[in-house]
Amino acid sequence: WLMAQELGGPVQLDFIAQVHRFFARLLTLEVPTVCAIQGHCFAGGWLLALCCDYRVMNSERGAACMTEVDFGATLTPPLTALIKEKLSRRLSTRMMLEACRLGAHELAAEGAVDAAVPLARLLTAAEELARKAAKGGASATYGAIKEDMYSDAFKALRHGPVARSA
């Protein structure tokens, strides 16, 4: 549906702006967020996972990657800010410029996922991590801390451009 809309037209730009606002909200939610990645996690799915505080990934199957360079697409500056905020320079380069497909163990070694576990333990591990992180409960303070921690990405997602300027 989105690709059928006018390229760079109002429908596409509004959709992108909504995605940015959703990601900003998830990034600074007042509770711990944990993403359980059961298989492949590409492009927007990986960006969604990066908005969470913690990521647990299936160690038996699947990979994460950003393949935009393979088909000539660019990311918006706010999405690039999110990647730069959440991943090391080395890992950002590998994912964005080389379109590397990385498995759970490699992502864990790079600090991009917090645990690489077999599929049978995925939800249990994610729930354990959430319980451990939630000891303080939900609070405006928790959200404010995250807003400060991820300030560059948050500001870009809330107020940045939805399209690359010409």
N, C-alpha and C positions, 0 to 999 in steps of 0.2 A: 504494500500500500504506500509506504513512504517513498520508495524509489519511483513510483508511478507519478508522484507529485512533481511540479515544476522544480527543476534543480535550482536551489538557492531561493526558491519562492517563499511566500509567507507561510504556507503550511509546513514546509520542511523547517524553516527557521523557528516557528513556534514550537514544533515538536522538540527540536534540539534544546531550545530554552527551557522547556518543561523537564527534559532529561537532566539538564544542568541543575535546576532547582531541586529535583528529587535527589540527585547525588549529593548536593550540598546538605540537604536535610538528613540523609542517611549518615553522612560523614560526621555530623555533629549531634546525632541523636543522644538524648539524655540517659541512655542505657547502653551497656556493652552490646555490641553486635558481633555475631559470629557467623561466618559463611561456611557451610559444609559443601565442598566441591566434590561431586561424585564421579565426574567424568571430564570430558573436554570442557574447557572454559576459555572461549575465544572472544576477542574484541570487546563488545559491550558487556558480555558476561564477566570477563576479567575485570573490566572497569568497575562493574557493580561490586564484585568481590573485593576490590581494593578500597571501596568506600567503607567496608566493614572494619572493625577494630582488629579482628582476628580471622584467620582462615585455616581451615582444616581440610586436607585434600586426600582423596583416595590414592593410596600408594601403588595400587595394582593396575590401574588403568586411567588413561586420560592425560591431558597436557594443557597448559595454559599458553596462549600466544596472542600477539597482536600482528595481524597479517596485512595491515593497510598498505605497507610499502610494496607488497606483492601485486596489488591491483591498482596502485596509483591513487590511493585515497590519503587524505591528511586528516589529522585530528584537530579539533578546535583548540585554541590556546587554553581554555579552562580544563579540557581533558588531559592535555599535555602536562599542565600544572599538577593535576591529580597524580599522574604517573611519577612525575619528578618528586613529589612530596612523599610518596609511599614506597618507592623503589630506589635502590642505589643507582648511581650514575652508570655503573657497569651493566647492571641488569636492565636498566631503561634502554641503554644502547642496544643490547642484544635483542630485546623484545621489539623495540620500535624500528630500528634500522636494519636488523637482520632477520626479523620475523621468526626467531627461534621458538621452537616448540619445546617447552620445558616441563618435565615431569615433577611429581610431588617431592621426591627426594632432593632434586636439584634446587627446586624453589625453596624448600626448607633450609637447605644449606646456605642459600642467598638471603634468608630471612624474609622472603616474600610470603611464605605460608608458615604457620606456627606449629603445625603437626602434619606428618605424612603417615597415614594409618591405613590398614586394610579396609575395604569397603564394609565388611561386617562390623567394624568398630567405629565407622565414620560418625554416625549420629551420637553415639555414646561419648566419643572424644569431644565432639563439638559441645554437647551438653555439659560435660565436665568443665570445659574451658569457660563456658558461659557462667556456670555457677561460681567458679573461682573468681572471675572478673566482676561479678555482680555483688560482691560482698557489701559494697556501700549502697546498693540499690540505685534507683533512678533519681536523678536530681538535676536541677538547673546548673549546679556546680560542675557536674560530670560533663554536661554539654558544653559549658563554657571552657573547660579545660581542653576538650577536643577541638573547639573552635580556635583556641590559641595554638594547640599543637599542629594543626593542619591549616594555619591561617592563610597561607598563599593559595592553596587549592580551594579553600572555602570561599575566599574573596573572589577568586577567578570564576568559580562556579556560580556564585550569587550575582556577580556584577560584570563578568567578562563577556566578550563578544561571542555570538553564536556562530559566527562565520569568520574565516580568515579574511583580513582586509586585503584589498587588491594592491 
